[in-house]
Amino acid sequence: MGKVKLVEDEEEKIKAMKLICEKYTPTKMDYFNMAIKAGLKRTNVYGIEIEEIKAKRKKFYTHGE
């Protein structure tokens, strides 16, 4: 669970978008600065402030495997 917040700091937005682009479009990074310049003002970036993490654990056999 967590709270969603709009990222308004321009440097933080660029950093987040660069990380995403490096992961999913690494061969297109030559165009990143041009794309940021053209679309940053029209792009919203949201961050999630994690408050709580819940998970399920797989049941182990009696021998701990």
C-alpha positions as CSV (number, residue, x, y, z in Angstrom):
1,M,0.0,0.0,0.0
2,G,1.1,3.5,-0.5
3,K,0.3,7.0,-1.6
4,V,0.5,8.2,-5.2
5,K,2.0,11.7,-5.7
6,L,2.4,13.8,-8.8
7,V,6.1,14.5,-9.4
8,E,6.5,18.2,-10.1
9,D,10.2,18.6,-9.9
10,E,11.5,18.7,-13.5
11,E,14.9,17.0,-12.7
12,E,13.1,14.2,-10.8
13,K,10.7,13.7,-13.8
14,I,13.6,13.5,-16.2
15,K,15.5,11.1,-14.0
16,A,12.5,8.7,-13.7
17,M,11.8,8.9,-17.4
18,K,15.4,8.2,-18.3
19,L,15.5,5.1,-16.1
20,I,12.4,3.8,-17.8
21,C,13.7,4.5,-21.3
22,E,17.1,3.0,-20.5
23,K,15.3,-0.2,-19.5
24,Y,12.7,-0.5,-22.3
25,T,14.3,1.4,-25.2
26,P,18.1,1.3,-24.7
27,T,18.7,1.4,-28.5
28,K,16.8,4.7,-28.8
29,M,18.7,6.7,-26.0
30,D,20.3,8.9,-28.7
31,Y,16.9,10.6,-29.1
32,F,16.1,10.9,-25.3
33,N,17.1,14.6,-24.9
34,M,15.2,15.6,-28.0
35,A,12.1,13.7,-26.8
36,I,12.3,15.2,-23.3
37,K,12.6,18.7,-24.7
38,A,9.6,18.2,-27.0
39,G,7.3,16.4,-24.5
40,L,8.3,17.0,-20.9
41,K,5.7,19.8,-20.3
42,R,2.9,17.5,-21.6
43,T,4.0,14.4,-19.5
44,N,2.9,13.5,-16.0
45,V,5.1,11.3,-13.8
46,Y,3.7,9.8,-10.6
47,G,5.6,8.4,-7.7
48,I,4.4,5.9,-5.1
49,E,5.4,6.4,-1.5
50,I,5.3,2.9,-0.1
51,E,3.7,2.7,3.3
52,E,3.4,-1.1,3.7
53,I,4.4,-4.2,1.8
54,K,2.5,-7.4,2.1
55,A,3.5,-10.7,0.6
56,K,2.6,-14.4,0.7
57,R,5.1,-17.0,1.4
58,K,5.2,-20.3,-0.3
59,K,4.6,-23.2,2.1
60,F,7.6,-25.3,2.8
61,Y,7.7,-29.0,3.2
62,T,8.3,-30.3,6.8
63,H,12.0,-30.7,5.9
64,G,12.4,-27.0,5.2
65,E,12.7,-27.4,1.4
